[in-house]
């Protein structure tokens, strides 16, 4: 056949297939709708019914990229979301290219330790083949069983696309469990990786970000079938954020929309995986990425992770204080209450710090006591200068604790940085107020000493402190409030991730 008009009653199915397949390979036919335009004159006979499904499969393989393996039987959920069925043959169709739909979820996963494993076993091809089989075969089959499309990229990066928040999250957890030495959760029948692999394979951790499920967020399928758009970008940034926070363990971060839709899906029709494997979510606040801010939740799935729920209320109080701009007292008090609670939930620790040239050992209780004293300094004594300097010391203590919650520590650093601005302005106001008191508080001979003391720091400092002690609680409170009011527009607590 040289053209479709050459088709006759004697043309074989093989001839028709060869003619159409060449057109697909040469990219003259790139979509099912174009194919149907070509074959419009042909009778809908046995030859037609034998050839069209095979040509459609060829179009999928060559032009659908990420979605080349999907079909309505194996992936019914995702097929419904990303394929436009043909009006005549609804089991076939064209891949959507620009989507702004709510029911697509994307997971980006990064496998920690992959490069190290490959380098360690570079001369052991069977070990490398085993890891490749796990990723290419076992993980693919796990995803497929949950209607989730799986693709491996750049060795250690994996992409998941599904039409359900529960499905994508279940596959992510099973992938984490595949590379864990100890079973992450008690769902033995879900473990599809081959028996014995866990004994041979060294433990690897996974950082994952999941986004999607939000209306009007673009999800773009390019001409060559690759993925781009806001959903992909957000998932990638969440994965990068998880990577920052999870140096020694697996972590999953999801957007708030994913969390909300997961909860709604479970209420509507409980997912079999999560009926047997309950998980929790921890509100991680808003994270600023390049050009956007995303509300984030961490997925808690191990007993150790669940400990975070013990200080979730304090974390929420801090978010509210920050949102309300409560710099006069709410943010400071909420932060110290949170840090104290985190220390109470941790196992016994001991750190060494150097103070005034001497080495000192601190335990949980020592640091908690320091926090309590600092809160009293702030709230009761209203010695804001000492309280803010104590906050800097406290953050130095926390930096020395290897297992301290990274998110809480980031907030402590960000808030301390803003309070440095306040302290600088506050001390300037205090100095001005003290200068105003010199003529009325100090006798004449001390006024002379005070002026001379400017040239002698020790005397000057003692006299200045004496003047400071004459400030009334009302004066101190008014000074503190006026500084906060003057800086309110310039104070901001933002947790940034990725390149600035």
C-alpha positions, 0 to 999 in steps of 0.5 A, spaced: 500 500 500 502 506 498 496 510 500 489 508 504 486 509 497 489 502 495 486 498 500 481 493 497 477 487 500 484 483 498 488 487 502 491 483 508 491 485 515 499 485 515 499 490 509 494 495 513 498 494 519 505 495 515 502 501 512 499 505 518 505 503 522 510 506 517 506 512 518 506 512 525 514 511 526 515 517 521 511 521 525 505 522 520 501 519 525 502 522 532 495 521 535 489 516 535 484 522 532 489 523 526 489 515 525 482 515 525 482 520 520 486 516 515 482 510 516 475 513 516 474 510 509 475 503 511 470 498 513 469 496 520 471 489 519 475 484 522 482 486 519 480 493 522 478 491 528 485 487 528 490 492 526 487 499 530 488 496 537 496 494 535 497 501 531 494 505 538 499 501 542 504 503 537 502 510 538 502 510 545 509 507 546 512 512 541 508 518 543 505 518 550 512 518 553 511 518 561 504 514 560 506 510 554 504 503 558 497 505 561 491 502 558 484 503 561 484 496 564 490 496 568 490 504 570 483 505 570 483 511 575 489 515 571 486 513 564 480 517 566 484 523 568 489 524 562 486 521 556 480 523 552 476 517 549 475 517 542 467 518 540 467 512 536 472 507 540 472 509 547 477 504 549 482 508 545 483 516 545 488 521 545 493 524 551 491 530 554 496 535 553 494 541 558 491 539 564 488 544 570 484 538 573 484 536 581 485 529 581 492 528 579 497 527 584 505 527 583 510 524 587 517 525 586 522 520 590 530 520 591 533 514 593 539 516 598 545 511 598 544 509 590 551 512 588 554 509 594 551 503 593 553 503 585 560 505 587 561 500 592 559 494 587 562 497 581 565 490 580 559 486 582 554 486 576 550 481 580 549 486 585 548 492 581 543 488 577 539 486 583 538 493 585 536 495 578 531 489 578 528 492 584 527 499 581 525 497 574 521 491 576 518 490 583 517 498 584 514 498 577 509 492 579 508 495 586 505 502 583 501 498 577 497 494 583 495 501 586 493 504 579 499 509 579 504 510 573 511 509 575 518 512 572 525 511 574 529 517 572 537 519 572 538 513 576 536 514 583 530 519 582 523 516 581 516 519 579 509 517 581 503 519 578 496 517 580 489 519 580 488 518 588 492 521 594 491 515 598 494 511 592 500 515 591 502 515 598 501 508 599 506 506 593 511 511 596 510 508 603 511 501 600 517 504 596 520 506 603 519 499 606 522 496 600 529 499 602 528 499 609 532 493 613 526 493 618 519 493 616 516 500 616 509 498 617 506 491 619 502 489 612 506 483 610 502 481 604 504 488 600 511 487 600 512 485 593 520 485 593 523 479 592 524 474 598 532 475 601 533 482 598 533 485 604 538 481 607 543 482 601 541 490 600 544 495 604 539 500 607 537 506 603 533 512 605 528 515 601 526 523 601 519 524 597 514 530 595 507 529 593 503 535 590 497 535 586 489 535 587 488 542 587 484 545 581 487 550 576 494 548 577 497 546 571 499 539 569 502 539 562 504 533 558 509 535 553 509 533 545 514 528 547 510 525 553 514 528 558 511 532 564 512 539 567 507 545 570 506 547 577 504 540 580 511 537 578 515 543 580 511 543 587 512 536 588 520 536 586 521 542 591 517 538 596 522 532 595 528 537 595 525 540 602 525 533 605 532 531 603 534 537 607 530 535 613 532 527 612 539 526 612 539 520 616 532 517 615 526 517 610 521 523 610 515 524 606 512 531 605 506 533 602 502 539 600 496 541 604 491 540 598 494 532 598 493 532 606 486 534 605 484 530 599 487 524 603 483 525 609 476 526 604 478 520 600 479 516 607 472 518 609 468 517 603 471 510 602 477 508 606 483 505 603 485 498 604 492 500 605 491 505 610 486 501 614 491 496 616 497 501 616 494 508 619 498 514 619 498 521 621 500 528 619 504 533 622 503 541 620 510 543 618 507 550 616 509 554 610 515 553 606 517 558 601 520 556 595 523 560 589 517 564 587 512 560 591 509 559 598 506 552 600 503 549 606 506 543 608 505 537 612 509 531 614 507 524 613 508 520 620 508 513 619 513 510 624 513 510 632 519 514 632 515 519 628 509 519 632 513 523 637 512 529 634 505 529 635 507 530 643 509 538 641 504 539 635 499 543 639 505 548 641 507 548 634 500 550 632 501 556 637 507 558 634 504 558 627 498 562 630 503 567 633 507 568 627 501 569 623 498 574 628 505 578 628 505 577 636 512 580 637 511 583 643 510 577 647 506 571 643 512 569 638 517 569 644 513 565 649 510 560 644 517 559 641 520 557 648 514 553 650 515 549 643 523 548 645 521 546 652 516 541 650 521 538 644 526 537 649 521 533 654 519 528 649 527 527 647 531 521 650 536 523 655 542 527 652 548 530 654 552 536 650 558 540 652 558 547 651 564 552 653 562 558 657 567 563 659 573 559 658 570 553 662 567 546 659 560 545 661 555 539 660 548 540 659 542 535 660 535 536 657 533 538 664 539 543 664 536 546 658 529 546 660 531 550 666 535 555 662 528 556 658 524 557 664 529 562 667 529 566 661 521 566 660 521 569 667 526 574 665 522 576 659 515 575 662 516 577 670 522 581 670 521 584 663 529 584 662 528 584 654 535 585 653 537 579 657 532 575 655 533 576 647 541 575 649 539 568 652 535 566 646 541 566 642 545 562 647 539 557 647 539 556 640 547 555 640 545 549 645 540 546 640 545 547 635 549 542 639 544 537 639 544 532 633 537 529 634 534 536 635 528 537 630 530 540 624 524 544 623 523 547 630 531 549 630 529 553 623 524 556 626 528 558 632 534 561 628 529 565 623 525 568 629 532 569 633 534 573 627 528 578 627 529 579 635 536 581 633 533 587 629 528 588 635 534 588 640 538 593 636 533 598 636 531 597 643 537 598 646 538 604 642 531 607 645 534 604 652 540 608 651 536 615 649 532 614 655 537 613 660 541 619 657 534 623 659 535 621 666 542 623 667 540 630 669 534 628 674 537 621 677 544 622 678 547 627 683 552 633 680 558 629 682 556 622 679 554 626 673 561 628 672 563 621 673 558 619 668 561 624 663 568 622 664 566 614 664 564 615 657 572 614 656 572 609 662 568 603 660 567 599 666 565 606 670 560 608 665 557 601 664 556 601 672 553 608 672 548 606 666 546 600 669 544 604 675 540 608 671 537 603 667 534 600 674 530 606 675 526 605 669 519 603 671 516 597 668 511 602 665 517 605 661 520 599 659 513 596 657 512 602 653 519 602 650 519 595 648 512 596 645 514 602 641 520 598 638 515 593 636 510 597 633 516 601 629 519 594 626 512 591 625 512 592 617 519 589 617 519 583 621 518 576 617 519 569 619 519 565 613 522 558 612 526 558 605 528 551 601 532 550 595 536 556 592 535 563 594 
